[in-house]
Amino acid sequence: MMEPAESFDVVIIGSGPSGQKAAIQARKAGQKTAVIEREAGVGGACVHQGTIPSKTLRETAVQMVRLRRGADVFNATIGAGTEINRLLTRLDRVVNAHVTYMHDQLVRNGVVVMKGRARFASPTTIDVEAVTGEVKRLHAKLVVIATGSRPRNPPEINVDHENVLDSDSILSLAYLPESMVVLGAGVIASEYASVFALLGVKVTMVDKTDRPLKFLDPDLTTRFLRELERNDGRFIGGCSASAVSFDGVAHVQTHLTNGETLTSEKVLVALGREANLEGLELSAAGLVPTARGLLQVDAHCRTAVPHIYAVGDVIGPPSLASASMEQGRRAICHALGLPPSASADLIPTGVYTVPEISSVGLSAEEAQRRGQKVIVGRASFDQVARGQISGIDDGLLKLVADEHGKKLLGVQIVGDGSTDLVHVGMMALLAGQDVDVFVENIFNFPTLAEAYRVAAFDVIEQRSRLPQP
C-alpha cells in the first residue's frame, strides 16, 4: 500500500560523504530536503566497509611499527593466527561514533532521513520501499543520485568471501593469514597490501600495470614499493590472474598470465569498483548509464536531465571521499544558483598506504605533458629534525615550480603524516603564493613541515643557476 505523496525541494538518494554534504548544503540554503538510505545506518560504504574500517586497521599497523622502533624497550610482536578483532578493538566504537555524528548533523539541520530502497517512477517522482514493503512516494524539484559503489568482482574469479575476498569482506577475516595475494594495484589494493605486509603477512601484489598507483608521481610509488619489499612483500607487474581456485583444504592457487602460479592462504580481489545503480529504474527518469556503468555529468555534476545531478562514485574517478563531498556541495550550489567553492578544482589526493602518499596540484610529469618546463625541489624527511627524531627514513616532499623557479604548481609527498602535511602546500596554491613563501615564514621546530623550507631552498638554489636576463 502506498502512502500519500510528499513534496520536497531536494531529494538525495544515498547518505555517504557526497549525499550527506549535498543535504547539508541544501538545508543551509533553506530547501526542504530528504535523504534516502537503504542501509540501517547513514554513512554509506565509506563508513561501514571502506575508509573508516580500513584506516582503523592501518592505525593498528602503524602503532606496531612505532613500537618496533623501540624494540629495545617494548616487545611488540604479531603474526599469523592473530585474531583480526584484536586488531580492530576500536572499530565498532569509531564507526558508531561517525554514524551518530553524521545522522545527528542531518537531523540537526532539518534533513528528513528516510530508510528504504529508492526507485524512480518518473523524472520528478521517487518511490521509497521500506523493509516492511510499504511504499512512500516523493515529489522532488531537484534530485541528487549519490548511491556510491561496490567492489567489482570479475566473473571469472569466484569471490567466496572466505578464501577469496573483496574489499567489503576482507575485514571479516577471523585471523591474520600467513600469506595473501592481492589482485590489483589501485588505491584499495595498495592500502591493504601495505597494511597486511606491515602486520607480518607475506603479500604478493599482481597487476597488469608496471607499477602500483600508476596515477601518482613515480618517486612516490618507488618509495611505496621499497617499503612493501622491506616488509617481505612483492609486486608482480605486467600480468593478471587467469584463474583463481581454492584447493579445498587450506590454500588458494592463483594462475598468472605470465605462467607463474602463486599459492597463498587468502586472495584479495581489488580490481576496482562499480556504481550502485541497479534497482533505481533510471529509465523512468530518462537516464541511461554509460558503457562503463556510470552516470555521465557535466562540470557541475548535472546529468542529461537538467534537474537530476549525480555525485560520488556513480560518476567515476577520482572516487575519493574528499572529492565526493565537494561534488555534493558543488551540485547543490549550481542547482540553486549559489557561488561554487573556490577550491573546487584543487582537491588533494590522499592514499593511506604505508607510508602515506598525498599530492595536490600538478606533478612534474603532468606539467611536462602540458608543455610546461619545471623546476623540482626535494626534501627527504631525514633532512629535518622531526624526521630524525621519529625515525622516518622513507619520507620525501617535492615542490613543483615553473621553469623560473617561482610560481608553485604542485606538491607531492610520501611518508608518515603526508595526508595532513599536504594541506600546507594546498593553502599556498589557493593563495597563489610563490615557492619563496616557504622560506619567508616561520615553521614550528621540530616539525615535518620544515621539509617545505628545505625543498623551497632546493628550488631557489636551482633558480640561482639559471641564465640571468
Secondary structure, 3 states (H helix, E strand, C coil): CEEEEEEEEEEEECCCHHHHHHHHHHHHCCCCEEEEECCCCCCHHHHHCCHHHHHHHHHHHHHHHHHHHCCCCCCCCCCCCCEHHHHCCCHHHHHHHHHHHHHHHHHHCCCEEEECEEEEEECCEEEEECCCCCEEEEEEEEEEECCCEEECCCCCCCCCCCCEEECCCHHHCCECCCEEEEECCCHHHHHHHHHHHHCCCEEEEEECCCCCCCCCCHHHHHHHHHHHHHCCCEEEECCCEEEEEECCCCCEEEEECCCCEEEECEEEECCCEEECCCCCCHHHHCCCCCCCCCCCCCCCCECCCCCEEECHHHHCCCCCHHHHHHHHHHHHHHHCCCCCCCCCCCCCEEECCCCCEEEEECCHHHHHHCCCCEEEEEEEHHHCHHHHHHCCCCCEEEEEEECCCCEEEEEEEECCCHHHHHHHHHHHHHCCCECCHHHHCCCCCCCCCHHHHHHHHHHHHHHHCCCCC
